[in-house]
Amino acid sequence: MAGMIVIYKQPADAQAFDRHYFETHIPLAKKIPGLRKYEVSRGPITALAGPSDVYLIGTLHFDDLDAMKKGFASLEGKAAGADRRLYAPDESGVQIFIFDSMLV
């Protein structure tokens, strides 16, 4: 299994962010070929060290890294990537991690 974690810092306008993220972005992303599961954090996000400026975490799951690459290379994947730049245009407010995983 392979995953992508997208971490968003607190947006200037949380209502506008949520509206676009849930009404536009998620439906676009769910069309990415090979996407197996899409998870979104719910409620406040805290760190063990104390308060956090993280607003939302999205986690996408694919069968493997190759499936993820193919998915994001598709028209649907490119559309989802371009859309992210609309509701979260400041790159400093977004962290993206891609990883391969295994059950242990």
Secondary structure, 3 states (H helix, E strand, C coil): CEEEEEEEECCCCHHHHHHHHHHHHHHHHCCCCCEEEEEECCCCCCECCECCCEEEEEEEEECCHHHHHHHHHCHHHHHHHHHHHHHCCCHHHEEEEEEECCCC
